[in-house]
Amino acid sequence: MTDTSSASPTSKAVPLDPALLDVAKDSKAWPFEEARKLIARLEETPAQSPVIFETGYGPSGLPHIGTFGEVARTTMVRHAFRLLTEDKVPTRLICFSDDMDGLRKVPDNIPNKEMVAEHLGKPLTQIPDPFGEHPSFGQHNNARLRAFLDAFGFEYEFFSATDCYRSGRFDKTLLKVLQHYEAVRDVILPTLGPERRATYSPFLPISPETGEVLQVPIIDVDTDAGAVRFKDPATDKLTQLPVTGGHCKLQWKADWAMRWVALGVDYEMAGKDLIDSVKLSSRIAKILGANPPEGFNYELFLDENGEKISKSRGNGLTIDEWLRYAAPESLALYMFQSPRKAKRLYFDVIPKAVDEYVGHLAAYPKEEPEAQLRNPVWHIHSGEPPKAELPISFALLLNLASASNSEDSDVLWGFIKRYCPGATPEEHPLLDQMVGFAVRYFHDFVKPAKKYRDATPEEAAAMRELSEKLGALDPSADSTEIQNLVYEIGKTHEFEPLRSWFGALYEVLLGQTQGPRFGSFIELYGIDETRKLIAESLSR
């Protein structure tokens, strides 16, 4: 039976604000644009209740951030839909795992590869777990996915292909595919090469002898018996299997369409690389008498080298790696921004994502309703963003750690308490969390990459003057006054362009090519400490 223990079938009621509702009807935020498309579709073709949103997951490799992104984005569309329908239309979100798929190659990023290699071709839920934690490899990867989705607080139902096929949930629709066998086959055949076309069948029998998912020619289709006949390579004998009860599975394009029909899916998005597959599966869904779901195609994430992220290769960031350095809300922000634009997904995007999230969070209470519905935090937090204004950015914390060369949160808090008297980790848990993330990020990425250089004579002269004038400032000078002083000295010493002066400060004092607004850094780090830093740097 399908496991839905991870969440309730329908989500909690949306707090409805009439002002927001009026604005939402014309909002240009992409989740609202998607929600309006779904509403228009439902007006033309009245759907079942509740409306079904779906995301798909192929557990042949460990879950990666792209998988999370699909669930996060679909959740955003779901919430926008619920606001536009005033929460009068029940909704469900199904997270579907194609764990009955046959494993075609051993992933690079798992242990016990030799053991897994012995089971190639079998359904993922019939392959032993190389990590030794679950009954099968498929169940291990499913658990990893669910653990993260649960930690983030998504409301969803988890469906396993293995459970759906074996329990009979798909039987009625599988028999319908069998009845339209030739029509379904004719949709796919033109897309295949001559060799594959000769053996293609939408049905993949599972060998009773070896347990492997077989890609073999189907010799005969018996619609009365609900079965297919084929020659099993293990025995070289003609074998008949019912297409129901988990004895066969479908090739994935036909499988995708069958799933839409069987589960009544109304909305599912997919990566840009699946545009053609969406079209083919939509044609098959129509052959089966159903209207294919609404959805849109998002761009794919790229690794540090600009290559597509792959589950099996394990390139790019993992979910756990992002969460080592930042809260999941910053990741959700990265998913919200420009979903139709290809973006690099690597460690160096994390600090900016964190600061942009904090900035959007601080801006939200001051915005008009129209701007609030464009603000990513409204979509990230399903209309109820928390209140949080942080006086210190993540980039500034990183540079504080860099200047002090400290990997101790208490040291950073010492600076923070002087900058914000009365601030404590207990009273500012979000800031304390950011301090911990900053310490880890500094240790793993900033510190190993530090490359100090000596100041040129011109730069050294400017820095000495900066130190002298900082010493003459009132100790209570704020970041704006300090920043103006830094600008003034850069202009006086005729740095052209002026950014080369700031570049010199970062490279000579901090050992990095870029940094924060320097006035804010000095205010936080301290005037005396900055003067000491300049003296030590110039004496190297």
Stockholm file with secondary structure:
# STOCKHOLM 1.0

chainA/1-540         MTDTSSASPTSKAVPLDPALLDVAKDSKAWPFEEARKLIARLEETPAQSPVIFETGYGPSGLPHIGTFGEVARTTMVRHAFRLLTEDKVPTRLICFSDDMDGLRKVPDNIPNKEMVAEHLGKPLTQIPDPFGEHPSFGQHNNARLRAFLDAFGFEYEFFSATDCYRSGRFDKTLLKVLQHYEAVRDVILPTLGPERRATYSPFLPISPETGEVLQVPIIDVDTDAGAVRFKDPATDKLTQLPVTGGHCKLQWKADWAMRWVALGVDYEMAGKDLIDSVKLSSRIAKILGANPPEGFNYELFLDENGEKISKSRGNGLTIDEWLRYAAPESLALYMFQSPRKAKRLYFDVIPKAVDEYVGHLAAYPKEEPEAQLRNPVWHIHSGEPPKAELPISFALLLNLASASNSEDSDVLWGFIKRYCPGATPEEHPLLDQMVGFAVRYFHDFVKPAKKYRDATPEEAAAMRELSEKLGALDPSADSTEIQNLVYEIGKTHEFEPLRSWFGALYEVLLGQTQGPRFGSFIELYGIDETRKLIAESLSR
#=GR chainA/1-540 SS CCCCTTSCSSCCCCCCCHHHHHHHTTCCSHHHHHHHHHHHHHHHSCCCSSEEEEEEECTTSCCCHHHHHHHHHHHHHHHHHHHHTTTCSCEEEEEEECTTSBCCSCCTTCSCHHHHHTTTTSBGGGSCCTTSSSSSHHHHHHHHHHHHHHHHTCCCEEEEHHHHHHHTTTHHHHHHHHHTHHHHHHHHGGGSCHHHHHHCCSEEEBCTTTCCBCCCCEEEEETTTTEEEEEETTTTEEEEEESSTTSEEECHHHHHHHHHHHHTEEECCEEGGGHHHHHHHHHHHHHTTCCCCBCCEECCEECTTSCBCCTTTTCSCCHHHHHHHSCHHHHHHHHHSCTTSCEECSGGGHHHHHHHHHHHHHHGGGSCHHHHHHSHHHHHTTTCCCCCCCSSCHHHHHHHHHHHTCCCHHHHHHHHHHHSTTCCTTTCHHHHHHHHHHHHHIIIIIHHHCCCCCCCHHHHHHHHHHHHHHHHSCTTCCHHHHHHHHHHHHHHTTCSSTHHHHHHHIIIIISSSCCSCHHHHHHHHCHHHHHHHHHHHHTC
#=GC SS_cons         CCCCTTSCSSCCCCCCCHHHHHHHTTCCSHHHHHHHHHHHHHHHSCCCSSEEEEEEECTTSCCCHHHHHHHHHHHHHHHHHHHHTTTCSCEEEEEEECTTSBCCSCCTTCSCHHHHHTTTTSBGGGSCCTTSSSSSHHHHHHHHHHHHHHHHTCCCEEEEHHHHHHHTTTHHHHHHHHHTHHHHHHHHGGGSCHHHHHHCCSEEEBCTTTCCBCCCCEEEEETTTTEEEEEETTTTEEEEEESSTTSEEECHHHHHHHHHHHHTEEECCEEGGGHHHHHHHHHHHHHTTCCCCBCCEECCEECTTSCBCCTTTTCSCCHHHHHHHSCHHHHHHHHHSCTTSCEECSGGGHHHHHHHHHHHHHHGGGSCHHHHHHSHHHHHTTTCCCCCCCSSCHHHHHHHHHHHTCCCHHHHHHHHHHHSTTCCTTTCHHHHHHHHHHHHHIIIIIHHHCCCCCCCHHHHHHHHHHHHHHHHSCTTCCHHHHHHHHHHHHHHTTCSSTHHHHHHHIIIIISSSCCSCHHHHHHHHCHHHHHHHHHHHHTC
//
